[in-house]
């Protein structure tokens, strides 16, 4: 009986590992006959697992969704990956997850063997997280947008821009993009006949959804479009600068919201005002060249003059011999 129980668990683990298996494949993996596989499949069905089967040369077995979440069989690395993800989610950008993720993690711990449970407990004890540093998104907003993307349905929503003004937008959705700190939505704005990037924490969907549409292809991949939209197009003062440092260092230094970084070190960025943009660039503590706009160069020269005066350096015209 014990041998049969172990084999059932191994069979269930295989069925969860990939969408479909043939009978001979499963028999080979478990070193049994195909008849034994058929009998074990029936035992799993008796236990409540929905396992679909098809006959013929292309036939096989497929684990279907049940009315409740069945037990999951995870190897050590998979269990650690789930635990790390739940720990990170508890301090993430989705509202309410900070309560549900620890509950799920506690349930996972109770099912783990002692040695693996101690590894995850050590991770939990040794890790601190900074919370409350950014806006969060309601899970219902994410799932509503994701469902509309899946079904190719238009969406109307109320939107608050970075200046605090409220607008109603009608869009054809493309993708959600998570940068690690914020959620963004890439969509085609039908009123403006152009692609736009929206911060999801500022989106309030309206119901019902709009009519179905034929998906469009954005000019570039979704991540590139979102990074460019969030880092330069969204600002009142967009700019292009060339940063003079190795790309590896720039990739570590610049968060996604800073703008779109190209392979030649050019950064497409922007700011709410030219002085704030100049201050951000100077805070990088890197040499850089302003490509455009010219007004940003003038702002930097004015800031340099004020900094020199504050340091006791007289204006050039007041220097001896000037």
C-alpha positions as CSV (number, residue, x, y, z in Angstrom):
1,X,0.0,0.0,0.0
2,X,2.9,2.3,0.9
3,X,4.5,1.7,-2.5
4,X,1.2,2.5,-4.3
5,X,0.8,5.8,-2.3
6,X,4.3,6.9,-3.2
7,X,3.7,6.1,-6.8
8,X,0.4,8.1,-6.8
9,X,2.2,11.1,-5.4
10,X,4.9,10.8,-8.1
11,X,2.2,10.4,-10.8
12,X,0.4,13.5,-9.5
13,X,3.7,15.4,-9.5
14,X,4.3,14.5,-13.1
15,X,0.8,15.5,-14.1
16,X,1.3,18.9,-12.5
17,X,4.7,19.4,-14.2
18,X,3.5,19.7,-17.8
19,X,0.1,20.1,-19.7
20,X,-0.2,16.5,-21.1
21,X,1.5,13.1,-20.9
22,X,1.0,9.9,-22.9
23,X,0.4,6.7,-21.1
24,X,3.7,5.1,-22.2
25,X,5.6,8.3,-21.1
26,X,4.1,8.0,-17.6
27,X,4.7,4.3,-17.5
28,X,8.4,4.8,-18.5
29,X,8.9,7.5,-15.9
30,X,7.4,5.4,-13.1
31,X,8.8,2.0,-14.3
32,X,5.4,0.4,-14.4
33,X,3.0,-0.8,-17.2
34,X,0.4,1.3,-18.9
35,X,-2.3,-0.8,-17.3
36,X,-0.9,0.3,-13.9
37,X,-1.0,3.9,-15.0
38,X,-4.7,3.5,-16.0
39,X,-5.5,2.0,-12.6
40,X,-3.6,4.8,-10.8
41,X,-5.4,7.5,-12.8
42,X,-8.7,6.0,-11.7
43,X,-7.5,6.1,-8.1
44,X,-6.6,9.8,-8.4
45,X,-10.1,10.5,-9.9
46,X,-11.6,8.7,-6.9
47,X,-9.7,11.1,-4.7
48,X,-11.3,14.1,-6.5
49,X,-8.7,15.0,-9.1
50,X,-10.1,15.8,-12.5
51,X,-7.9,14.0,-15.0
52,X,-8.9,14.2,-18.7
53,X,-7.9,11.4,-21.0
54,X,-8.0,10.9,-24.8
55,X,-7.4,7.8,-26.8
56,X,-5.5,7.2,-30.0
57,X,-1.9,7.7,-31.1
58,X,-2.0,11.3,-30.0
59,X,-3.9,10.5,-26.8
60,X,-2.8,11.1,-23.2
61,X,-3.7,12.4,-19.8
62,X,-4.2,16.0,-18.7
63,X,-4.8,17.3,-15.2
64,X,-7.9,19.6,-15.2
65,X,-9.0,22.3,-12.8
66,X,-11.1,21.2,-9.9
67,X,-13.7,22.8,-7.8
68,X,-11.1,23.4,-5.1
69,X,-7.3,23.9,-5.2
70,X,-5.8,20.4,-5.0
71,X,-2.6,19.7,-3.0
72,X,0.4,20.9,-4.9
73,X,3.6,18.8,-5.0
74,X,6.6,21.0,-5.0
75,X,10.3,20.1,-4.9
76,X,12.7,21.9,-2.6
77,X,13.7,24.6,-5.0
78,X,10.0,25.2,-6.0
79,X,8.9,25.5,-2.4
80,X,11.7,28.0,-1.7
81,X,10.8,30.0,-4.8
82,X,7.1,30.2,-3.7
83,X,8.2,31.2,-0.1
84,X,10.5,34.0,-1.4
85,X,7.7,35.3,-3.8
86,X,5.2,35.3,-1.0
87,X,7.6,37.2,1.3
88,X,8.3,39.8,-1.4
89,X,4.6,40.1,-2.2
90,X,3.8,40.9,1.4
91,X,5.7,44.1,1.0
92,X,4.8,44.8,-2.6
93,X,2.6,47.1,-4.7
94,X,-0.7,45.2,-4.6
95,X,-3.1,46.4,-1.9
96,X,-4.3,43.7,0.6
97,X,-1.5,41.3,-0.3
98,X,0.3,42.3,2.9
99,X,-2.4,40.3,4.8
100,X,-3.0,37.4,2.5
101,X,0.6,36.6,1.6
102,X,1.7,35.9,5.2
103,X,-1.3,33.6,5.6
104,X,-0.4,31.6,2.5
105,X,3.2,31.5,3.6
106,X,2.2,30.1,7.0
107,X,0.1,27.4,5.4
108,X,3.1,26.5,3.1
109,X,5.4,26.3,6.2
110,X,3.1,23.8,7.9
111,X,3.3,21.4,5.0
112,X,7.1,21.4,4.6
113,X,9.6,18.9,6.0
114,X,11.6,20.3,9.0
115,X,14.8,20.9,7.1
116,X,13.2,22.9,4.3
117,X,11.0,24.8,6.8
118,X,14.1,25.9,8.7
119,X,15.6,27.3,5.5
120,X,12.5,29.4,4.8
121,X,12.3,30.4,8.5
122,X,15.9,31.6,8.3
123,X,15.1,33.7,5.3
124,X,12.1,35.2,7.0
125,X,14.1,36.0,10.2
126,X,17.1,37.5,8.3
127,X,15.2,39.7,5.9
128,X,13.8,43.2,6.5
129,X,11.7,45.1,4.0
130,X,11.0,48.8,3.5
131,X,7.2,49.3,3.3
132,X,5.0,52.1,2.4
133,X,7.3,53.7,-0.1
134,X,5.0,53.7,-3.1
135,X,1.4,53.6,-4.3
136,X,-0.4,50.4,-4.3
137,X,-3.0,48.9,-6.7
138,X,-6.3,47.3,-5.8
139,X,-6.3,43.6,-6.8
140,X,-9.7,44.1,-8.3
141,X,-8.3,46.8,-10.6
142,X,-5.5,44.5,-11.8
143,X,-7.9,41.6,-12.5
144,X,-10.5,43.7,-14.2
145,X,-7.8,45.2,-16.6
146,X,-6.3,41.7,-17.1
147,X,-9.6,40.2,-18.0
148,X,-10.3,43.0,-20.5
149,X,-6.9,42.5,-22.1
150,X,-7.6,38.8,-22.4
151,X,-11.0,39.3,-24.0
152,X,-9.9,42.2,-26.2
153,X,-12.5,44.5,-24.7
154,X,-12.3,48.3,-24.6
155,X,-12.1,50.0,-21.3
156,X,-13.4,53.4,-20.0
157,X,-11.8,54.6,-16.8
158,X,-11.3,57.7,-14.7
159,X,-7.7,58.8,-14.6
160,X,-5.7,61.2,-12.4
161,X,-2.6,62.5,-14.2
162,X,0.7,63.5,-12.5
163,X,-0.5,67.1,-12.1
164,X,-3.7,65.9,-10.2
165,X,-6.2,66.6,-13.0
166,X,-8.9,64.1,-13.6
167,X,-9.9,62.8,-17.1
168,X,-12.1,60.0,-18.6
169,X,-10.2,57.9,-21.0
170,X,-11.4,55.3,-23.5
171,X,-8.7,52.8,-24.6
172,X,-7.9,49.6,-26.3
173,X,-5.8,47.6,-23.8
174,X,-2.6,45.9,-24.7
175,X,-0.5,44.9,-21.7
176,X,0.1,45.4,-18.0
177,X,3.8,46.0,-17.1
178,X,5.2,45.8,-13.6
179,X,8.6,47.6,-13.1
180,X,9.1,46.3,-9.6
181,X,7.9,49.5,-8.0
182,X,4.8,50.4,-10.0
183,X,2.2,48.9,-12.3
184,X,1.7,50.5,-15.7
185,X,-0.9,50.0,-18.5
186,X,0.0,50.2,-22.1
187,X,-3.0,51.0,-24.3
188,X,-4.1,52.7,-27.5
189,X,-6.1,55.9,-26.6
190,X,-8.8,56.1,-29.2
191,X,-9.6,59.8,-28.6
192,X,-5.9,60.7,-29.2
193,X,-5.3,58.1,-31.8
194,X,-2.0,57.2,-30.2
195,X,-0.4,54.8,-27.7
196,X,-0.3,56.0,-24.0
197,X,1.1,54.7,-20.8
198,X,-1.0,55.0,-17.6
199,X,-0.1,54.3,-14.0
200,X,-2.5,51.7,-12.8
201,X,-2.7,53.1,-9.3
202,X,-4.3,56.2,-10.9
203,X,-6.9,54.2,-12.9
204,X,-10.5,53.7,-11.8
205,X,-12.3,51.4,-14.3
206,X,-15.8,52.1,-15.3
207,X,-18.3,49.3,-16.1
208,X,-19.4,47.8,-18.3
209,X,-16.5,47.3,-20.6
210,X,-16.5,48.7,-24.2
211,X,-16.9,46.6,-27.3
212,X,-14.4,44.0,-28.5
213,X,-11.6,45.2,-30.8
214,X,-9.0,43.7,-33.0
215,X,-5.7,44.0,-31.1
216,X,-3.1,46.5,-32.5
217,X,0.6,46.1,-32.5
218,X,2.5,48.9,-30.7
219,X,5.5,50.5,-32.4
220,X,7.9,48.7,-30.0
221,X,7.6,45.9,-27.4
222,X,5.4,46.7,-24.4
223,X,8.2,47.1,-21.9
224,X,10.1,49.6,-24.1
225,X,6.9,51.6,-24.8
226,X,6.1,51.7,-21.1
227,X,9.6,52.7,-20.0
228,X,9.7,55.5,-22.6
229,X,6.2,56.6,-21.7
230,X,6.8,56.7,-18.0
231,X,10.3,58.1,-18.2
232,X,10.0,60.9,-20.8
233,X,6.7,61.3,-22.7
234,X,4.7,61.6,-19.5
235,X,6.7,64.7,-18.3
236,X,6.1,68.3,-19.2
237,X,9.8,68.6,-20.1
238,X,11.2,65.6,-22.0
239,X,14.9,65.4,-22.7
240,X,17.7,63.3,-24.2
241,X,21.1,63.2,-22.6
242,X,24.1,61.0,-23.1
243,X,25.6,59.5,-20.0
244,X,29.3,58.9,-20.1
245,X,29.7,55.7,-18.1
246,X,29.7,51.9,-18.7
247,X,26.3,50.5,-19.6
248,X,26.5,47.9,-16.8
249,X,26.9,50.7,-14.2
250,X,24.1,52.7,-15.8
251,X,21.7,49.7,-15.7
252,X,22.4,49.3,-12.0
253,X,22.1,53.0,-11.2
254,X,18.9,53.9,-13.1
255,X,15.5,52.7,-12.1
256,X,13.0,52.0,-14.9
257,X,11.1,55.2,-14.1
258,X,14.2,57.2,-14.9
259,X,13.6,56.7,-18.6
260,X,14.6,54.6,-21.5
261,X,18.4,53.8,-21.7
262,X,19.9,53.0,-25.1
263,X,23.0,51.0,-25.9
264,X,25.0,54.1,-26.7
265,X,24.3,55.6,-23.2
266,X,21.6,57.9,-24.4
267,X,18.8,58.4,-21.8
268,X,15.3,59.5,-22.8
269,X,14.0,61.1,-19.6
270,X,12.1,64.1,-18.4
271,X,10.9,66.1,-15.4
272,X,8.1,68.3,-14.2
273,X,10.4,71.3,-14.5
274,X,13.8,72.0,-16.0
275,X,15.4,72.8,-12.6
276,X,14.1,69.5,-11.2
277,X,15.3,67.6,-14.2
278,X,18.7,69.2,-14.0
279,X,18.9,68.3,-10.3
280,X,18.1,64.7,-11.0
281,X,20.8,64.5,-13.7
282,X,23.4,66.1,-11.4
283,X,22.4,63.7,-8.6
284,X,23.6,60.8,-10.7
285,X,27.2,62.1,-10.1
286,X,28.1,61.1,-13.7
287,X,29.5,63.1,-16.6
288,X,26.8,63.7,-19.2
289,X,26.0,65.7,-22.3
290,X,22.6,67.3,-23.0
291,X,21.4,66.5,-26.5
292,X,18.1,68.3,-26.2
293,X,16.4,70.6,-25.4
294,X,18.6,73.7,-25.5
295,X,16.6,75.1,-22.5
296,X,18.0,72.4,-20.3
297,X,21.6,73.4,-21.1
298,X,20.7,77.0,-20.2
299,X,19.2,75.8,-16.9
300,X,22.4,73.9,-16.1
301,X,24.6,76.9,-16.8
302,X,22.4,79.1,-14.5
303,X,22.6,76.5,-11.8
304,X,26.4,76.3,-12.2
305,X,26.7,80.0,-11.8
306,X,24.7,80.0,-8.6
307,X,26.7,77.1,-7.3
308,X,29.9,78.9,-8.0
309,X,28.7,82.0,-6.3
310,X,27.6,80.1,-3.3
311,X,31.1,78.6,-3.1
312,X,32.7,82.0,-3.1
313,X,33.8,82.1,-6.7
314,X,33.1,85.6,-8.1
315,X,31.3,85.9,-11.5
316,X,33.7,85.8,-14.4
317,X,33.3,89.6,-15.1
318,X,34.3,90.5,-11.5
319,X,37.5,88.5,-11.4
320,X,40.8,90.3,-11.5
321,X,41.8,91.0,-15.1
322,X,38.2,90.2,-16.2
